[in-house]
Each structure stands twice: as C-alpha cells, then as structure tokens.
Amino acid sequence: MLNIKQELLATLAAELDKLAPGAGEKAAFESPKVAAHGDFASTAAMQLAKPLKQNPRQVAEALCAALRATPVYSQWVEALEIAGPGFINIRLKAAAKQEIIREVLGQGGTFGVRPARNERVLVEFVSANPTGPLHVGHGRQAALGDAICNLLSTQGWSVHREFYYNDAGVQIQTLANSTQLRAKGFKPGDDCWPTDPDNPASKAFYNGDYIADIAADFLAQKTVKADDREFTASGDVNDLDSIRQFAVAYLRHEQDLDLQAFEVKFDHYYLESSLYTSGRVETTVAKLVAAGKTYEQDGALWLKSTDYGDDKDRVMRKKDGTFTYFVPDVAYHIAKWERGFTKVVNIQGTDHHGTIARVRAGLQAANVGIPQGYPDYVLHTMVRVVRNGEEVKISKRAGSYVTLRDLIEWTSKDAVRFFLLSRKPDTEYTFDVDLAVQKNNDNPVYYVQYAHARICSVLAAWGGDAASLAQADLSALTSPQAAALMLKLAQYPAMLTAAAEGEAPHDVTFYLRELASQYHSYYDAERILVDDEAVRLARLALVAATAQVLANGLAVLGVSAPRKM
C-alpha cells in the first residue's frame, strides 16, 4: 500500500505539472478527518485555483478527470470525490489497502525503517553525577534518550549514545567527605554531621544509607568495577583521594546496575575533568577572548551572550579564577562538533533551561563553524510517584527520593519505560504504581502487550507456517474493521519519521495504543479461525502483520512484545 501511495502521489504530481508547471512540487496527501470521506485527501485544486484564475471545484473536476484516465488510478482507486470548496477525497480499492499486509510481512522487523543515510548523531542523556542512586527523573531521561536513539536509528542515522559526568567537582567532594565520616564511624545526626536543612552546613553531606555501604566496602579494601573505571580501596580513612576515587567507581557501578535493569547501554562515558586536563576549557576561553566576545569586569571574565539573544551577559571566569559551569559545557560541545557529530541531541531536566541560551551563545561566539541552534535540547519535567493513593517521596536507600530501581522492582522494566514515555517530556507526569501492575485495559502497556500476545495465541491455535501467510489471498479482507486496521498499519512508517523529527517517542505510545484498539475491535467483529480456508488465511495474515508492527513499535520504546500473558 505504501508503494501504491507513492505511485498515486507521483501521478498526482505529474498531472499537476500539466495544469501548471512546477505545481507538482506541492503534491501531497492528507488523512481525512472523517474516515467515511475516504482514505486520502488532496487540497491541490484549491491551491491551484488562484494562479489558474479558475473556480477551485472546476480545477478539481479537471484534475479528477485526468487522474481517472491514468493506469495507476484506474487500477487502485475506487472513487475520486469532490467535496466542499474543492477538496479531492480518494477512496482506495480493497486490493490497494490489502497490499500493506504483504509489505509488513515481507519486511518484518525492518518495516518502517529507512535506509542508512551516512550521517552521525550523538545523543547525550542521563549524565548523572556519581553522587547517589539514579532517581525516577533519571529514569525518565534514560527512557527518553534510549527511545529517541532508537527512533533516529529507524531513520537511517548512525547513533552514538553518550553519558557525560563530573568526577571532580563540589558534589564529588561532598561525596568523599560524607563517605570519610561514615568510615570513621560517624553518622547523620552526630555533632559533626548536621542534617537540619535550615543549617547551611548540612548541604556538605549526603545522608542516604548507600554512603554507609560505600564506607564499609572501602574499609574492606574491595575492588569495584564499572563500565568506564575500576578502583581498589586503600582502606585508609585518612586517604581522602582514595575514598573519592573508590566512591565514584562504586556509584558508577551502581548506576550501571540500574541501567542494566533498564536495558540501557552507552557507547562512551565522557568525563568533565578531561576537558580541563586536555586543555579544552582554556583553549575554548582563548577562542572567545580572541573573537572579541568577552570583557573584564569586577575581576571576572564575562561572555557577551546578549549578542546572541541571551537575556544578560554571563560570567565565564569568577574572581577566584574558577570557571562557571557553562564554560566546560561549551568546550564539550565544541568537542562533539570536532568529533564529527553534525547533529547532537541533549536530554536534560527542565532545570537546565537557562543553560541553553548561554551554551549556544558560547558556541556561536567561538566561531568554529557550528550552525545556529546546535545542539538540540529535549527537556523533561520530574516525575511524581503515587502508590496506594499516596505520593511516595523517599527511598530509605537514597535518603531523599524514589530510585529508578525502586520503581522497576515495584512494577517492571516494561511498565516503567512505557509509562515514562507516554507523555510529552515537558509535561508533568504522575507515575501510578498501582495502575502499572494492573492486568486490564486501563493499564496502557498491558493493553498493547496483550494485543500482541492475543495474536500470538491465535497463530499458535492455528498451528500453521506463519511465513506462508505472506502469499495468502487477501481478497476476503473487505470489512470496515479490516480496512481500518490495514490503514492504521500503513500509518506506521510516517508516524516513525514524524516522531524522530520531533524527538517525540510519546507519539509511538499513542500510535501503539490506537493500533491495539483497532485490533481488539477487529477481533471482536470477525472470527479469525473460521472453516473457510481462504478467509481464515487472509485474516491470519492481517493479524500476523498487526503483531509484527506492534512488536516493531514496542522495540523502539525498549519494551518487550510477549507471546504469552
């Protein structure tokens, strides 16, 4: 059907060019808002009316007459109807709609996937400093990042997944100090360890039970191994550097366990400290100074970020000689560009909104060839967790928030992924733990997975060779429910493309729920395993194609497609 659609579109373009040279470039199909109006719609006649100085309906009549005379339209189109001021509604023959089944079954797991485009994209996500367990917000980011990577892969991009973190900043020093006190036998609430949030000194300590676990393993001189580092503890409570390195490796290992439970992998871990040790930060600052985009004031070095649309100029280097946090960000993004990533997507919390303008300003001011608007940003809100009707705010292990691992243990990896992807990233989201474990139609991930499992059950009951269904006679698929299901299948590739372009994996969740709904409606309307073999095989082919698209879409989200439930 998709090939047929392209043929119909090409023919429309050719006929438009005959009416007005160059008009073929505007050839496009829309989906009618009311299904009864047809399968495709065109506004071409209304667009041509003014330059041709004709009534839109007259143009539509001439265009329809020309299209009906073409071999493609006579073969695949049942009716061309003019509506309203000049809309052309196109109603396909059943045989045209049925072709989508052959396309899906023929392409299998690659249905909807576009050819490789020889372009690289870097997606940076999670990027949590190793100062504690991953919280639910990190989980939302992990789900978003992984799904966006999968979406971009379907469009032919070569995708690089990157995790960027600070291994030597103030937070890391706080981690080291807190672990050292625990190793010396102190705990939160002791005189040396204030916990009152109104006491400014309390910000210099982390209170979660995980700190005690790190301290115990440090004293035991254990070795910890993460994806990007390995370290053996000295066991010396006065060796603060050893404590710091051990704690970072320990928590990176813990993050790895969280990410493994979530089935998220990274191609590279990038250290903020490397930007300093490699001289990239100093080099970047020198570029900005040389470009005349900085000035000195009150003992600090400022960037003229207002030249690039920021609301005020920003301090780059403070009076004490240290750099503000956006400076290494600028250096890091220049490094991304120099590594050959012409497209970069950063997935971050909405609290990073203020950094966008200053990072982009720094990149433009550096004058290294980076285009405006680089990089892309996808910002997400935090997540509320509700269990037993009440908000859950604290995890004993973390000390102050619900961890990603908590959420997976309470529900499942699939539920967490699907739920966290089911809304636009910048909208507030409440994760209902009780809903996520329900086995009914109110639970969206269960609803979609059950549709797939239900089809697998039907195919198992049939017991035939599923591969043979690609050659089945499909002419029996003429009911409105079958037609609606086939049209929904045909929408999958375009939906993927739009979702990738909009960096919007929630579109995939919406589509899958609609596809599952169409399948359930079809299942209720027509018995599949009927006695008539031709009808049975046709219906089996349709539902097998539906199962394939459900599985493909779930895979984009990183959610499994179970055969039994």
KAPEGI-V630089 format. One record per helix or strand of 2 or more residues. SS is the DSSP state (H for helix, E for strand). FROM is the first residue (numbers start at 1). LEN is the number of residues. Records with the same first field share a line. If there is no record, write none. Layout:
SS: FROM-LEN + FROM-LEN
This chain:
H: 2-18 + 23-4 + 35-3 + 44-9 + 56-13 + 71-6 + 94-17 + 136-19 + 170-14 + 200-5 + 209-11 + 240-22 + 272-6 + 280-11 + 305-4 + 325-14 + 350-17 + 404-7 + 413-8 + 433-4 + 444-19 + 466-6 + 480-11 + 492-10 + 506-20 + 533-25
E: 40-3 + 77-7 + 87-6 + 120-5 + 158-8 + 223-3 + 230-3 + 268-4 + 294-4 + 300-4 + 314-4 + 343-7 + 376-5 + 383-5 + 390-3 + 429-4
